[in-house]
């Protein structure tokens, strides 16, 4: 957990001689902390044990630690780290330690007596649970000690740049973009290295999968979350042999909600935080309120609420956007109103265990469509999660378990288009329940340490679409304009995994395996070949009763057929990693991983017809196969302090990757017999593309922080070569209907600033350049082509007091008119927008 610098707690027993019954000294861990400055050694101790440390900066400044090696309990390990320092420590509860120089003033914590005086707390950390650190835009330090392609959007980055939706958070993350093809929808759809939609990326909130999909003209996958309640976003850019990768292909995104410790200041029992933001360009209001209470050393509660109201923004005036596709002269329906609620309880039933239970609700209202037709949308996203961690005595049990439930409901009102398309009410919903359990066992060998992580995870998707209205009452087939592309059914994914890791001072070697199994059942309706019948009748009779003029009435009917879809399968996916540490602070690594993504309900049970159509148009493809991917990576981490001036910090991560995807799923044509005794008919369906889809690229993020000033940046280069043909009736066809979202080849961000008046005032600026997207076929080429653009932003903050902070931001300073990457020209990005925020924390 977080290591912090704070006022010391007076103790008079030397650390190397101290023993404290009642401290969590029995549970052991394997320590490999080399001799180094004490401040850095304590960060490694916190990272290994999860124990929170409090110590003043002057106490550890200039002090070196002899380090510690071996499997020990935290008390013994901390005593060795402090040996010879003359410092004292005390466990104030099961997860908190204060370190002081004997004779200094005490710092109170939740377990101390009333009336103690708390001094300032300064975050210095690097533990795995840190929400901010010394990396690019506040990325926590553990990212630069992790031999994998991971990135984190820190709490600092979230608060520095007020966002309209969660999409804005990903602009500076290397290798990552958020699809902007539907700026009317406040949901976020993340693209990692060219992969998005249909659960290719595992989207999560506190580990709970967000699997909702809805068919439309563009993106299908949306996750709904308000960033005001998020402490950080963890991004894995490839699959792993661990929790979070089941049924995914290209990585994961996990939104982690705020915790009680984010609201309660060290040494206090209660805390509140209020934040209010207002701006121009229809950034009308964004506000949040959070309160947390530490009921005891082992139990805390948190409640939070946020509200945001946005109007229809104006695009930039510098330059022009050539509108194609929709006949619009300006973006419409880009406003929304959202409310979110978070309740969380955190408990430590014993010194060796912890339990966190939370409920998060997201409630949004917005509209989609063109100026002539406004479809009203109401989103309700409920996520319930329970996480348990148990680490008793010994090194064989380090158990983590999680249960969760997610339910997304999208209620849509579609006004009347014509007499053939009367007003309709549609409810799209997906409920997902799942869980995971994994354990890590550690064994110390004479020549190194061996650990085994093993477990399972799984989830159950239950999708349902209902449509009502007078048109459906008159013709039930109209319901399948909505239900066909968003079928009703269930999908189960079960996954078991294991990984072994060998470590010694300079070497780490791991190998893992995962087995994914899926079982999908759904029902859909498809149309058949229209049937035309004729009836001849006499229109004019002669006087003698014979017919003088015949007329023929032709009647066309559209037959429909119910189809049951039942699919299952599974595959093994191995992983491997080799990590070398040739120098202190330098880490070199190489990884290999495979991913396996079964079809979603939408892909496997596609049916019905486009709104307004009746003839057979969409059908499920009985031959569709899961997608599979292989990814190779080589990379380096650099983490160094005191490089140019005392106290400065350098952090860098570089990754070169190559990925190939087999059986990429897009839309094409198939020939299908809709029912026994019925002639084959041609349908649009999801198909597997021929050949390999290849992605190769380089990602860099780096930061230099000298204290009074900082500068950092990120860079991405991606060359994506998508398969674009498929086999049909023995011939190769272009996937002309396939809406693939091809990211730009290059994007980069430079972010720098200064800290003045003892760091009370921060002033910064940011440059973001995004290259042109090389869309090369299908609907993309006609409607989603985007040009290169460069955006400049300014931001700043001023700490008026310890409890009050003012912030400002000017986004798109030069008021450029542009279409965001993975966007469409009908919905350009906002023009210059200025926001002012005030934050109260007490």
Secondary structure, DSSP 8 states (H G I E B T S, - for coil): --EEE-------S-GGG---TTSS-SSEEEEEE-SEEHHHHHHHHHHHH--EEE--HHHHTT-EE--EEEEEEHHHHHHHHTTTS-EEEEEEETTEEEEEETTS-----TTS-TT------EE----TT-S--SSGGG--GGGGGSSSSEEEE-HHHHHHS--SSGGGGGGGSTTEEE-BS-TTS--B-EEETTB-STTSSEEEETTEE---B--SSS--B-B---GGGEEEEEEESS--SSTT-TT-SS-EEEEEE--HHHHS-TT-SEEEEEEEEEESTTEEEEEEEEEEEEEETTEEEEEEEEEEEE------SBS-----SS--SS--S--EEEEEEEEEEEEEEETTEEEEEEEEEEEEEEEEEETTEEEEEEEEEEEEEEEEEE--SSSS--EEEEEEEEEEEEEEEE---BTTB--EEEEEEEEEEEEEEEEEEEEEETTEEEEEEEEEEEEEEEEEEEEESHHHHH-GGGGHHHHTTS-EEEEEEEEEEEEEEEEETTEEEEEEEEEEEEEEEEEEEEE---EEEEEEEEEEE-TTS-EEEEEEEEEEE--EEEEEEEEEEEEEEEEEEEEEEEETTEEEEEEEEEEEE---HHHHS--S-STT--SS-B---TT---EEEEEEEEEEEEEEESSSSTT-EEEEEEEEEEEEEES-EEEEEEEEE-STT--EEEEEEEEE-SSEEEEEEEEEEEEEE-SSEEEEEEEEEEEEE---EEEETTEEEE-TT-------SEEEEEEEEEEETTTTEEEEEEEEEE------SHHHHHH-----EEEEEEEEEEESSSSEEEEEEEESTT-B----TTB-GGG-----EEEEEEEEE-
